[in-house]
Amino acid sequence: MHKLFLKEGEEDRILLGHPWIFDNEIGRLPADCPDGSPVDVLTKSGHFLGRGVINRSSRITVRLFTRNKDEQINRAFFASRIRAAAETRSFFYGEGDSYRLLFAESDLLPGLVVERFVDLEGRVFLVVQFLTLAVDSFRDDIVAALEEVIRPAGIFERSDVHVRALEGLSERKGWIGAEFDPRIVIRENGIELTVDLENGQKTGYFLDQKDNRALAARISKGREVLDTCSHTGAFGLNAWKGGASSVLAIDISEDAVAGIRGNIARNGAEAAMRAETHDVFDFLKAQEKDGKKYDFIILDPPAFTKSAKMIDKAYGGYKEINLRAMKILRPGGFLMTCSCSHFFTSDHFYRMIQNAARDAHRTVQVLEKRGPGPDHPALSGYPESDYLKCALCRVW
């Protein structure tokens, strides 16, 4: 096994559980170890830290797969990891549930994301993303292990993301093996939703908000609800299912709004729910100007920052929509507000809520501080995995 030695004192973060080795932390690198190969990572004095896969093209030169020197990275290894992840999810989800099966580093498979979707006929479809050379180098072994352990009807690859370029990889998208209609219908919290595996955002659908959408349903009865950045209309449909008197879902994308309208019709929600195309910033400002009020507003925007350098700009964006939402809530109204950027930490997020409330001249109770479901575990020592913040607030 090729050996890589760190510089003096660079092991502390790794010992705490972080799975990345950066290029500036390396003391000695094996010259004859090709990118995509397994390598042992050791302290300067030779203490074994873990085994990973090397990629000199990336600033993250090694991604660790195991801390056990007896484990080899092969098909049996991947099958074992997949079984462990499936077992963990089995405590929380049933056979008919859709959930994230593998959450990359958090499931000890750096750069591998796998969603498990179940359609109305009970067929299991997997959507896979190979985000790093570390997993792309073992693509055939991983696919074979997924087929062995999960036995899906089909596997669709969504490695069509720009981060692959940082790994020296080109984008890739399409069925692996047997082909099916990429538009499927799943059932979540009793609601039927169309998922476009081929062209939907990210992997086709945001599974991480399932439990938070169920909470939205529980507090929507008799309320006038605004669901912003709605994507598929899932939050709004949960609110409708919970007995909302009316639901308006908005999204900036006309294609998304067309999909929301389809989901509204599929669930027979036309009498109480509608969808419109709007920019969330302009819409909230216009609603305030028109004196419009709501009982419950959901803010689930895309990540306003994908780098640490953009935090200040992101802070302004998050604060703006939260401030505007607070101003158009009736006294005692509810606000469910979210951020899905790991760069925008919990400290940033809850300070933003506090300052938005101050500038809106409203009093805010934070009733619950929430995150994703248990299918999106956070890896201890790896703060990047703790990405989703979701606060349920009451505004007075």
Stockholm file with secondary structure:
# STOCKHOLM 1.0

chainA/1-396         MHKLFLKEGEEDRILLGHPWIFDNEIGRLPADCPDGSPVDVLTKSGHFLGRGVINRSSRITVRLFTRNKDEQINRAFFASRIRAAAETRSFFYGEGDSYRLLFAESDLLPGLVVERFVDLEGRVFLVVQFLTLAVDSFRDDIVAALEEVIRPAGIFERSDVHVRALEGLSERKGWIGAEFDPRIVIRENGIELTVDLENGQKTGYFLDQKDNRALAARISKGREVLDTCSHTGAFGLNAWKGGASSVLAIDISEDAVAGIRGNIARNGAEAAMRAETHDVFDFLKAQEKDGKKYDFIILDPPAFTKSAKMIDKAYGGYKEINLRAMKILRPGGFLMTCSCSHFFTSDHFYRMIQNAARDAHRTVQVLEKRGPGPDHPALSGYPESDYLKCALCRVW
#=GR chainA/1-396 SS CEEEEECTTCCHHHHTTCCEEEGGGEEECCTTCCTTCEEEEECTTCCEEEEEEECTTSSEEEEEEESCTTCCCSHHHHHHHHHHHHHHHHTTCCTTCCEEEEEGGGGTCTTEEEEEEEBTTCCEEEEEEECSHHHHTTHHHHHHHHHHHHCCSEEEEEECCGGGGGGTCCCEEEEESSCCCSEEEEEETTEEEEEETTTSSTTSSCGGGHHHHHHHHHTCTTCEEEEESCTTTHHHHHHHHTTCSEEEEEESCHHHHHHHHHHHHHTTCTTTEEEEECCHHHHHHHHHHHTCCEEEEEECCCCSCSSGGGHHHHHHHHHHHHHHHHHTEEEEEEEEEEECCTTSCHHHHHHHHHHHHHHHTCCEEEEEEECCCTTSCCCTTCGGGCCCEEEEEEEC
#=GC SS_cons         CEEEEECTTCCHHHHTTCCEEEGGGEEECCTTCCTTCEEEEECTTCCEEEEEEECTTSSEEEEEEESCTTCCCSHHHHHHHHHHHHHHHHTTCCTTCCEEEEEGGGGTCTTEEEEEEEBTTCCEEEEEEECSHHHHTTHHHHHHHHHHHHCCSEEEEEECCGGGGGGTCCCEEEEESSCCCSEEEEEETTEEEEEETTTSSTTSSCGGGHHHHHHHHHTCTTCEEEEESCTTTHHHHHHHHTTCSEEEEEESCHHHHHHHHHHHHHTTCTTTEEEEECCHHHHHHHHHHHTCCEEEEEECCCCSCSSGGGHHHHHHHHHHHHHHHHHTEEEEEEEEEEECCTTSCHHHHHHHHHHHHHHHTCCEEEEEEECCCTTSCCCTTCGGGCCCEEEEEEEC
//
